[in-house]
Amino acid sequence: MSTDQAPEPWQWDESVWREAVGRVRAGRDLTPSHWPGGAAVAVAISFDSDHETPALRDGHTSPGLLAAGEYGARVAVPRLLALLERHRVPATFFVPAVSALLHPAEITAYRAAGHEIGVHGWIHERNTHLGHTDERDLTLRSLDTLERLAGVRPTGIRTPSWDFSHHTLGIIRELGFAYDSSLMAADEPYELLAAGEPTGIVEIPVEWIRDDAPYFAMARYAGLRPYTPPREVLRIWTDEFDGARADGGLFQLTLHPAISGHRSRAWLLDELLRHITASGPVWFATHQQIAAHVLESAR
């Protein structure tokens, strides 16, 4: 082997893989002893309002791809907002700044309905491909843009592709975010550690099981095709909720308007919320409310 080649992972010294694993880690469990109002379970519904940004991020400007994203803003968001209003459920909308700039009235509608707005990158960039300066600049610009449009500064972030670069946690700490919702080291909220150091930042974990994209996403020129009927996804998510309720924990769900705002999939969310509401005392909360409650309960 040439001496100028980087060693293979199986050749790493123990210090190398220990440092990689320990860079961002789950700290103390923040599951509270009780949820507000005597609820048996907390429910946090979220939407990643990506719209046109994944196509734009990849340099695709064809009207066909952009129209699919436009559907999210033009048709899906009003449908989903009406559905949430019927069930009286607050939600958190994580919005790329470019989506917000393309559809500023949408941000106004979220705020008017009492929903939370969180940061979701600038143009749905792949933050793990960026250096520190670019990642920090895009995160700060996103934060400032959403504050200007919404009239309130977001306290939470979801990285565009559910991943951290070597710089992400440091940027999140520097910019004063209270919570992140991008990682998946537990079922329940936990505190993030930076190289073993408690950060005070709450992680509200996501999971691909509780995301609509793996079941319904479509890529015309790739092998990605919707493969699960909505009624089967309803069963999966119902089982996930029932498990969270049995544990007295948190049920967190991630949806995309351009994916789940279609008629048959909005039906799925409608039925799921009916099941949740009928199950007994439930605390529907924004991610911000969840983070504040678990952190206060842990003190």
Buried (B, 14 or more C-beta within 10 A) or exposed (E): EEEEEEEEEEEBEEEEEEEEEEBBBBBEBBBBEEBEEEBBBBBBBBBBBBBBBBBBBEEEEEEEBBEBBBBBBBBBBBBBBEBBEEBEBBBBBBBBBBBBBBBBEBBEBBBEBEBBBBBBBBBBBBBBEBEEEBBBBBBBEBBEBBBBBBEEBBBBBBBBBBEBBEBBBBBBBEBEBBBBBBBBEBBBBBBBBBEEEEBEBBBBBBBEBBBBBBBBBEEEEEEEEBEEEBEEBBEEBBEBBBEBBEBBBBBBBBBBBBBBBBEEBBBBBBBBBEBBBEBEEBBBBBBBBBBBBBBEBBE
